[in-house]
Amino acid sequence: SSGNCTVQILHITPTGYDEGQVEELVKQLGIPAKVAYLGQTAHTDAIWSAVTKGTGALVYSYEPNTNQHGISIDSLARAKIPPRLDFKPQQLVKLAWPGLKDNYGGDALTFIADFDLTKSDYADLAKLYDNFQDAQDAACVWIKENPDKWTHLVKFPERKRAGFVCFPSGVLHGHCDAVYAQAWALFALQLVLSVAFTAWSFVARHAPKYPDNIRAKLDQAISRASVGSASMEKLPQKKRGNKMFEWFMSMAHEHRMGVEFVDEVHDVPCIFKHIRTYENFILPNVDASLGLPPAGGNDRWASTLARSALYPYLFFSSGDGLKSVLLTGVAFGFFTGALSTLFYLIVRWQTFQLDVVAFQGGHPTRMEGTFMQIIEKCSGQISGLINAFLLLPSFLLLGYLGYAVSRWRGFQDLSFWILGSLNSTALVVGSSTNDGAHSHASKRLTYRVYRYLTVTHILCHKVLGMNRWLTALTFDDLVRLGLLTDYEALVLENDADRAHEIVNSWVAMEMFDGSRKDGLLHRRLTCDMATKIRSNIGAFHGHFSLGQPNLWSGLMRLVCDLLVALLVFGNPFSGFLFANGPMQWTVVVYTWLTVMPYLSASTIVKCLSNPYTRSVSPYIYVHIYEGEREKNSERETVLIMIKQTDDLRLLLKRHPIR
């Protein structure tokens, strides 16, 4: 009626989406009420005042809603409104950017479509907001306390469809970002480097080849050979294009000696570069017209332990030096690095698919059945396997290395014994001359012995057929070099396989005839020097036919190869660290350091197997050349013995050798 008081309905704000609806409801209900818009703060204060003072009020609100100064809206009695006029419940609208569909946001749209909250969920969120007064904090706490409400919806179908091989183009998205592209680039680069260093190691492993036209070069050298050269200057050093190598050579005298030593071996041997004549042989050493043999490279390489000598050899030597081993080790290191980078790609891809939180935090997922879990399980097992397997290859390799070194020392010892017995024979013959100082027969005898000893030395290595220079040498070449007569060459051609035996018998006959028949040598001269030469040559030849421990060497090779394979394929598991990123340097360096000792020892064993075929052990020519030089120096002793026998014997009596 007109006497009734008008009641205020306390509303929040006139800018709400439901403005006018409450007024329409009042009109339809026909109640004396007026809608008053107070604003959020005044509206909350009015509820607080009405409840605490007990004055009551008719307020507009909604549910779920936050507490009003600690007062829950659900605790207030709701006005009774006929159902036909009451406000219908409205579902909260989910808002999402439609552009997600075209910008790799399909997973987000799928989650938004499936995610839903109940009335109680909204109420819980409202309470949390009332407590924290921060929407982000309230939502975070609710997510942690209610994982069953959303975890089953985190399926990420688009992530599971993400390709393993991808490269960013345009907008970086998901796992296919700059880091992923960098990892693929590092993977490809390390594979390429691995192949490149492997190829380089094969190239470095091959010793400098003999010239293709050995026979022509040998003919050319013999045609240009002279009676000798008064100059003892060394041949010019071979030029090499590597500036770094040249710098190392200038810094390392010892290594330069070694390089000249190897170069000398792969050139025409100096023993084929000068002609021997009787007229030159009998000249005194002080005679200016004396033609001395031309000097070649270094006689030997007795390197010191100085790093300046050894390190350049490791890095710049060719053939079966350790340069190829270093390159192979680097190749294995980059290969394991490529495997480790591939592991990083797989783990990062799976983390993107299965664990969003870990992916955003930059951590690998360790869910059951993931590749990271497999790596961690295999890491300890592989490390234990390597440690358990390490003893057998190390034991076999060290033992075989000792055997190979002993066998190699046998080659060297026997070669020096041959050289020593030849030179000793020359010295004994020269010191036993019994004639006058100008005896033509004595000079002829010593010259024949000199020729036969030199030919014996050459044929001792030629008969093995392992050296192409010596194999190409013919008896006619020895005639051209003045070491044989035509008749002697004809005799030797009829029994070429035993030519060294025949020539050695000539030495014995000269010694016997000179001491027993012709009286040119002292009668007390023992003629067993030739037998010592023969026994040393036989022992040297027999050393090549010495049975190799094939079972031992085969087992050693097998277990060493297995160990290297374990290190190469196992180190990516045992050394992988996701935190290191795409480039796993620790795995690369660790693999290189662990495989190096076994690769090096295997290579050393191989190098020591045959002195003729390994470029690091070219001592055959040197021994022949050294022997001839020493016999030429003995020539001085021979002629002094012929000319001044009595004086030298007197000196020996006054200054006995102790």
Secondary structure by P-SEA (a helix, b strand, c coil): cccbbbbbcccccccccccaaaaaaaaaacccbbbbbbcaaaaaaaaaaaaaaccccccccccccccccccccccccccccccccccccccbbbbbccccccccaaaaaaaaaaccccaaaaaaaaaaaaacccaaaaaaaaaaacccccccccccccccccccbbbbcccccccccaaaaaaaaaaaaaaaaaaaaaaaaaaaacccccccaaaaaaaaaaaaccccccccccccccccccaaaaaaaaacaaaaaaaaaaaaaacccccccbbbbccccccccccccccccccccccccccccccccccccccccccccaaaaaaaaaaaaaaaaaaaaaaaaaaaaaaaaccaaaaaacccccccccaaaaaaaaaaaaaaaaaaaaaaaaaaaaaaaaaaaaaaaaaaaaaaaaaaaaaaaaaaaaaacccccccaaaaaaaaaaaaaaaaaaaaaaaaaccccccccccaaaaaaaccccaaaaaaaaacccaaaaaaaaaaaaaaaaacccccccccccccaaaaaaaaaaaaaaaaaacccaaaaaaaaaaaaaaaaaaaacccccccccccccccaaaaaaaaaaaaaaaaaaaaaaaaaccccccccccaaaaaaaaaaaaaaaaaaaaaaaaccaaaaaaaaaacccc
